[in-house]
């Protein structure tokens, strides 16, 4: 029997702030993106032009936040890029983690700071966000050489719209899965990430 300790040092203020910015931007992008795609309902009485502006500004913010987070992971303090890469602490734990999330195992396996499933999700989001930015900015700058090239590769502007919209739902679905895993299976991590609350969790 061992213990996992969740401390504020595991989630420093810069990491927590960037995480919250990401979450807020995803909520804004999903809400405004759905309105842009289906403008037959009111989004707080906002005009379409305002909704589009909010959508694109949120897109710029989340990409900037992603770049800052990547830089901080590489060169910041403590430089936590290793937490997103394969680690020996996670070897042989994938099936145990899957069993834990499926309620087939009562205790959380001992892993690195992020288990294999978490790492996979974070890396997936990193590349999916870049992809979403490329499709989104190609629509914003469709008259530019960049926009024209991306639209041509996708086979037309309507295809870009469809790809961008469907990718939004991938973000929504995976974010909901992430929230479920944190709130119901790793609640101490949620408390530490959002409120800096330190805790200990018994594992085996």
Secondary structure, DSSP 8 states (H G I E B T S, - for coil): -EEEEE-GGGS-HHHHHHHHHHHHHHHHHHHHHHHHH--SS-STT--HHHHHHHHHHHHHHHHHHHHHHHHHHHHSSS--GGGGS--GGGTT-HHHHHHHHTTS-SS----SSS-HHHHHHHHHHHHHHHHHHHHHHHHHTTTSHHHHHHHHHHTSHHHHHHHHHHHHHHHHHHHHHHHHIIIII-HHHHHHHHH---EEEEE-
